[in-house]
Amino acid sequence: MKRILLVITAALLLSSCSKTLLITQGEQGYAGELNEKYELVELNSVSASGHSFFGIGSGEIHKDGVITNSLGSNLGYSQSNALRVLTFLVYSAMLPILTPPLGALNLLGGIAVGGAVNNLVWHKTSSNAALRNANKKLIEENPSIDLFVYPKYNINTRSGLFTNKANVTIISKGAKLKTNDE
């Protein structure tokens, strides 16, 4: 029991981390030349956030925004809360099964350890939700834009023992095709 308390205490003291990630489109992004057929527009930056508790997000995102990066892939990807809840239940059951019966203490310890492990396994839940929401917001706020030129992503994450938080800001220029009457 003393070992479990020591591990939990050490985890609490060493559990908070933060990270910043800056992403910009590289030379392999849009291959064509932005010539006189396009009008370049300076776009307002957009921001979105996401958070998770025990690795479980705040809800499903039913509408996505997809902006490809320099490798042609979407930065944020969809995850199901059902799988995250299932893994939490499995992790939470491990401590009460593996330790001598201590009643409610086993149950509370199992929930705490299961939540911490699940949060570690699903640590990108909050940043994925923030990326997907920021992409969607950029697309929705700029319906006339045909191409987002060199989007820059500023991703700030804050990880704790039981929670993760992320804020994403996208700065981009937009290109739209000129119509014949322009």
Helices and strands as residue ranges (DSSP letters): H 2-13, E 17-24, E 38-42, E 46-53, E 56-57, H 81-98, H 104-121, H 125-141, E 147-159, E 163-177
